Amino acid sequence: MDILLTTSEKGAKLNYAKDAPPLYLQVKNTIKQRITGGTYPVGKAIPSEKELQNEFNVSRITVRKALDELSYEGYISRQRGKGTTVMQRRFIEEKLHIDKSFTEEMKTQGVMPGTKYVSLRTVISGGNIAEALGLNPGDRVYELIRVRTGDGLPVVIFKSYINMAGVSITKKEIEENESLYDLLHKKQKKNRIVKEIFEVLLSDEWNSKLLEIPLGSPILKRTTEVHSEGAPLLYTESFYNGYLYRHCIVY
């Protein structure tokens, strides 16, 4: 494993003034500058937690918090037994108004799509869900929750509600098909997005855990209503990792 640490870096100084940024943030920003400046090249390992502790003269907790944030933001990859490696950081950018599934969009950008978590159950509809799907409150719907990844990093939570009168789906079918839209196409369902709403939120405990980001991190919420042959079929709330994902409007 290649460890990169220059003599000049061993004397890194932190600001201990009362109004100075927190120590973990100073450590984080210093490491980030070394990554973006090429001192720590992509694909190479950075110093160990212990070496960083000694360099900055801080606690292990401070170093770990700095590295955790760099990991959340896609600058580094941390693997037990393999150390901490610099990643090729880039935003995953989805172009709106272009009819591509998450899987297709990732592959187009050279990012490997994956699924970290799948849950399918039937629940009682109400409120926005019943209204969007044209159902009466109390009607049952499929609730499908998936955490989709890009190159192994959690990118988005899809929380979908499917009109049971419109289609029958099993968890096995979902696990065997990366894309929900592709699966619906296979079931002869022609889908059309009829409404989308975008909101900026701060992550709560639920989506922080699934996206592996700190509580209160930036989240982009996208609410989508899909019809098939004129009838409501799908209502989805998507929660995107704001550190990694952005949308692009194409005219």
Secondary structure, DSSP 4 states (H G I P E B T S, - for coil): --B---GGGGG-----STTSPPHHHHHHHHHHHHHHTTSS-TTSBPPPHHHHHHHHT--HHHHHHHHHHHHHTTSEEEETTTEEEE-----EEEEETS---HHHHHHHTT--EEEEEEEEEEEE--HHHHHHHT--TT-EEEEEEEEEEETTEEEEEEEEEEETTT----HHHHHH-S-HHHHHHHTT--EEEEEEEEEEEE--HHHHHHHT--TT-EEEEEEEEEEETTEEEEEEEEEEETTTEEEEE--
